[in-house]
Amino acid sequence: MLIENYEVGADSGRAELSHESEECAVVIEGRLEVTVDGQSRVLGPGDAYYF
């Protein structure tokens, strides 16, 4: 896992990102919208994702 900080309103751009590895995160504070295979979820503190 990495520690990452995002500015308010930050995004990864219009193009979808894809890679052949695993990714996970736990939201410590704030909110994070994650979209995978066209499905979006807004995560808050204590929420996590793994794909």
C-alpha positions in Angstrom: 0.0 0.0 0.0 1.0 3.5 -0.6 0.2 6.7 1.2 -1.4 9.1 -1.2 -2.8 12.6 -0.7 -5.2 14.1 -3.2 -6.2 17.8 -3.6 -9.9 18.6 -3.5 -11.4 18.0 -6.9 -8.4 16.0 -8.2 -9.0 13.2 -10.7 -7.0 10.8 -12.9 -8.2 12.3 -16.2 -10.7 11.4 -18.8 -9.0 8.3 -20.1 -9.6 5.0 -18.2 -6.5 3.6 -16.5 -5.6 -0.1 -16.7 -2.8 -2.2 -15.5 -2.0 -5.9 -14.8 -1.5 -5.6 -11.0 -3.5 -5.4 -7.8 -4.5 -2.1 -6.1 -5.9 -1.4 -2.7 -6.6 1.6 -0.4 -8.2 2.6 2.9 -9.7 6.1 3.1 -8.4 7.9 6.2 -10.3 11.2 5.8 -12.4 12.9 3.2 -14.1 11.2 0.4 -12.8 9.3 -2.7 -14.8 8.3 -5.7 -13.6 5.1 -7.3 -14.9 3.8 -10.7 -14.1 0.2 -11.8 -15.7 -1.4 -14.9 -18.1 1.6 -15.2 -19.4 1.3 -11.6 -18.7 4.2 -9.3 -18.7 4.3 -5.5 -18.0 7.2 -3.1 -15.8 6.0 -0.2 -15.4 7.7 3.1 -13.2 7.3 6.2 -12.8 3.6 7.1 -13.9 2.4 3.7 -11.5 0.4 1.5 -11.2 -1.0 -2.0 -9.2 -3.9 -3.5 -9.1 -4.9 -7.1 
